[in-house]
Amino acid sequence: MSTLTKLSAIPYTGPAPTNRNVYTPTEAPAADARGEAILAALNLSALTQERGQDLPTFIVDRAEIINVLRALHDHASLQFTLPLELFAVDYPNREQRFDVVYQLYSLANNERVRLKVRLADGETLATSSGVYQAYDWFEREIFDMFGIRFDGHPNLRRILTHENFQGHALRKDYDPAQRWLLTDAGIATIHPKIAPQFVQEEEDSDFERVTLNLGPSHPATHGTLRIVTTLDGETIVGADCEIGYLHRCFEKMSETHTYQQVIPYTDRLNYCSAIINNVGYCMTVEKMLGVTAPERAQHVRLILSEFYRISDHIICIGTNLVDMGALTNFWWLFQPREEIIALAESCSGARLLPSYLRIGGLAVDVPSDFLANAQRIVNMLPRYIDDVEALVMKNRIFRDRVEGVGVISREDAINFGFTGPCLRATGVPFDVRKSNPYLGYETYDWDVPVAEGGDTFARFLVRFEEMRQSLRILQQAIDRGLPPGPVMVDNPYVALPPKAKVYNEMESLIYHFKLIMHGIQPPVGEAYFQVEGGNGEVGFYIVSDGTKHPYRVRARPPCFPIFEAYSKMITGQTIPDAIAALGSLNIIAGELDR
């Protein structure tokens, strides 16, 4: 039975939450000092600290990576149990060409750590999927994009591209314009990518096993997901997933565009809460530049983020109920959603994908009636949330469809790298807005909803309550009013000068020319910044080589590890159960595939 609780803070015993609005020189020494303490606690010769980073960062010997990961996971005082990220960076002019980068989080201590393994071209690395289940798919992605092989991996095959794809797209020597079409002739040569794992032997059953394709041409998979299920009667005894149908090459495109030009691409990651993606990306670059957006811009960013969070949950709940046959809720919820995207349209001129933020602030100021319209939406939303909740929460059919369906335990959710509502539905009170507040979230009074049960019903409970908590934040933000002042930082290396000055002052004309032609140029280095998205932690890891183009942009996709666990969650259940569970995970293909 799923139950809901609300926590006003995340309990942990480590250092106080940090506000990472600004990357300052004092941050690196603090990370270095913490890194020294971690080194002393582990006492491993395989670790070498890389100083001057925004997180405690270590270079790890290739042969020792599994021992180091286990030590970080199992150490009683460290407990880095949540695998956040695993990706690679290509440095073709370096003898050890690749950095394979691991990022871990300690729920117990509210701290992060970064590990780097350096590999020469052709060198392999031991699989870490036995330590952290989430790294199964992450290693497949590295293999697909960079060609790095992981010894002992249970199923090392491409994940975002098809099997006829040639080369590895995120290598620096791969032509961004190259395309590989999958033809009918090519399909016949592909080795099967899907291999469902069975939970029972066929002789134990009274039925002949049947293999059923669920998607991608299925309304509940939205043309972007494929699940191959093996049925024993009506019970799913094996399942495997295929993704990549909406692979947009976000990370490759980011390398050939300027920092400001990347912003519209971030909209299309989670297109249900685009503003939040803008916030995460822009604040990462601002962290590298050492600038802070004006207070007015930050206030608007927070308000729009919370509106888009509500919109994201509305889409998740509404479409999930449609998949289960409850159409009324969909139409009812989409009325306030229309008001939310109309508010964004009044600011930017665009609706679903506003591309409204800029590095250093906002594209333009909000209209004069922004707060009045925001208040009107805040006033109307509770009625719609309450009505839909009343329609389903006491509905016997709905409860039968969601209770005990798509269950994942707290331990498995952590091991798979869950964040966001899906993790909080297992009883883990992790929310980036509380643990690492940004945009002033620490100054607002609100709770973190947590449910017990880890099933589809628990995920419904969490999202309903999160919408109400977002309304609490929004009401406080509206009551505070918009701070006076500009919405763009006053820095000629980041923001274009006003047109009047460009037309009349030579200095402003030069700054305008330099920004248009040479773009924003963060100092050489790397940084990671995280925000709380609609589905969990959205993080951006950016490497700058000092030019106008990012050397590497990595988006941390919360959907990716969540969907990896889906096969396990539906094994032993039925196809209708699988449909109900899938919608509750809120898989957004633009973020999943990137």
ABEGO torsion letter per residue (X at the ends): XBBBBBBABBBBABBBBBBAABBBAAAAAAAAAAAAAAAAAAGBAABBBBBGBABBBBBBBAAAAAAAAAAAAABAAAGBABBABBBBBBBAABABABBBBBBBBBAAAGBBBBBBBBBBBGBBBBBAAAABAAAAAAAAAAAAAAGBBBBGBABBBBAABBAABBEBAABAABBAABBBBBBAAAAAABBBABBBBBABBAAABABBBBBBBBOABBAAAGGABBBBBBBBEABBABBBBBBGAABAGAAAAAAABBAAAAAAAAAABBAABAAAAAAAAAAAAAAAAGBBBBAAAAAAAAAAAAAAAAAAAAAAAAAAAAAAGBAAAAAAAAAAAAAAAAAAAAAAGBBABAGABBBGEBABBBBAAAAAAAAAAAAAAAAAAAAAAAAAAABAAAAAAABGBGBBBAAAAAAAGBBEAAAAAAGBBBBAAAABBBGGAAABBBBBBBBBGGBAAAAAAAAAAAAAAAAAAAAAAAAAEBBBEBABBBBAAABBBBAAAAAABAAAAAAAAAAAAAEBBBBBEBBBBBBBBAAEBBBBBBBBAGBABBABBBBBBAAAAAAAAAAAAABGBBAAAAAAAAAAAGBBAAAAAX
